[in-house]
């Protein structure tokens, strides 16, 4: 259990970084195509994705592949929460049920 918690925390934090890519691309979609703001938001998305790729590669060097990919689902939960908080998008019952299933799947995998 002691070994699982730091790994889970690190992978969850890493997926929060990944969710930042979606925030940047959503912000870009709210600006005029190829405007200065659009290019800056898209550059931010590429930068965040690059950071994520480097950190993900380091995580894969330390964590079993199956465990790492189970935690990828947390990025969907972060995107759901960030979209509601930053953009006022609704969280539907279906969204909430999906988030609960993701958490249950991670818990099942962690207990395996």
N, C-alpha and C positions, 0 to 999 in steps of 0.2 A: 504494500500500500504506500509506503514512504517513497518508493521509486516512481510510482504511477502519478502522484500528485504534482511533482515538479514538471514531469513530461506533459501532463495534461494542461497545466498552467501555461507552459511555453508554447504548446501547439495552439491553444486557444488565443493567446496574445498574437501569435503569428497570423492567425486567421482574421483577427481584428485589423491587422495591417492590410491584408488582402481586401477586406471590405472597403478600405479607403479608396481602392481603385474604382469601385462602383459609385462612391460619392463623387469623385472627381469627374467621371464620365457623365453622371446625372447633371452636375453643375455645368459641364460643357454643353449639354443638350439644351440648356436654358439660355444660351447666348447665340448670337448670330454666327452662322457657319463661317469658319476661317477668320473670325474677328480675333483681335489680340487676346481677348478674354478666353475665347474658345481654344486657341492654341496653348495658352497658359494652363488651362484646366486639363487639356489632353496631355501636355508635357508632364503635369503633375501625376496624371494617371500612369503614364509610362514610367515615371520615376518611382512611384509607389510599387508598381508591378516589378520593376527591376530589383528594388530592395527586397520585396517578398521572395522573388526567385532565388536571390542569394541566401536569404535566411532559411528558405525551404530546403535548399540543397544541404545546408549545414544540419538542419533538423534530421533529414533523411540519413545523414552519416551517423547519427546517434540513436535513432529511434527505429524500431521495426516498421517496415513499409505499411503493413496492414494497420498498425496502430496510428500511424501518421494520417492515413487516408480516412480513417473513421472520424478523426477530428476535423476534417475539411468541412463537415456539415455545420460546424459552428459558424463558419463564415456566412451561411445563409441566414442564421439567426441574427447575427450582427447587422447584416444588410436589411433585414426586416425591421429591426429596432431603429436603425439609423434613418431608414426611409420614413418611418413614422415621426421621429423626432425632428429631423432636419427639413423634411419636405411635406409634412402633414398628410402623408399617405395612410390610408386606413389599414389596420391589422384586422383581418377577417377571422372568423371562427376557423376557417380552413387553414389560414396561415398559422394560427395559434396551435391547431392540432398537428400540423406538420412540424412545428418547432418542438412540441412535446415528443413526437415520435423520434426526432433527431436526438434529443437528450436521452430518451430511453435506449436508443440504439447504442449510443456512446457508453451509457452505464452498463448495458449488457456486455459490450465488448471489453470494458475495463474489468468486469467481474470474471471474464473468461480465463 
